[in-house]
Amino acid sequence: MAALIYAARAADCPFEIALVASDRENAPGLDLAAAEGIAIKRSAYTKDVFFEQLDAFLSDHAIDVIALAGFMRVIPATFIDRWAGRIVNIHPSLLPRHRGLNTHAAVLAAGEPVTGCTVHLVTAELDDGPILGQVEVAVLPGDTPETLATRVLIAEHQLYPRILSDYVTRQEGGFRTASQKPVPLPARR
């Protein structure tokens, strides 16, 4: 989320971060966003109520694209349908391999020489949807899930703003490039 906030400040960035929302009232990303002058939505509601309120809040703020950033919840199909083609996610593996959680441990257990990260459109299937971009990261001898996660996170911070920029300026979507307002949902960690 922070990488997207700071990337959006570059003069040539085609998107702005209009607001940051979380289903956890005390998510650390909310404090960072507020300190950076970005509108926030704190919520401690149940999943169904959260997504209903989020939908209304996003509509009220004329949000065009939702950029998930560490949002570790399954999103209801009704919400995904409402925002189809406008929810982007980053995942810490080279999808379609290693969907879900514990991706770095899975890569190491499989003995794979490379892993990486993927930016994709969100669909009702977990960690599925059209892939917008990927970056490979070498697996080094002696890597642990933690050391691998650290390097993959660096790649994520580089890839996500670039792919989001490309996505919001695409021609077929019909979005207005001067007013793209993706909203990252901050990490739950």
C-alpha angles and dihedrals in degrees: 000000000000091000090056093047093052095041089054089061093066111107092236097047111120096208138056129206102238099176144350122220135185137180087220115077093211101041107149091226090067092060091049092049092048091049088052091053097254121140113251137198116208117194136175095175129125118274096261095047092043094056093044091052093042091053091054093044093051091048092048089054094046093240114182103185134023115213111197114213114183093331101158101189132102106247117223115252091235090060092046091049091051092051098033112162091010102080116086124186138185120217127191098235140057098268136246083041119077105009120184126018134343093034096156093052089048092052091050093045090052091051092232117172094214139028130165142154137290134208111205143161113262119245132171090270115086112261091348133118135092113326113235098181145342139196124200122225122193119241107227128209109268094022117156125198087261097051091045091048090054093056094042089052090057089053091047091054090053098042103042100061091045095049093043089052091051092047098051092049096049115125103222095060096065094221119149105248094207094061108036109149112184115181118211118212104217127236119278092212 
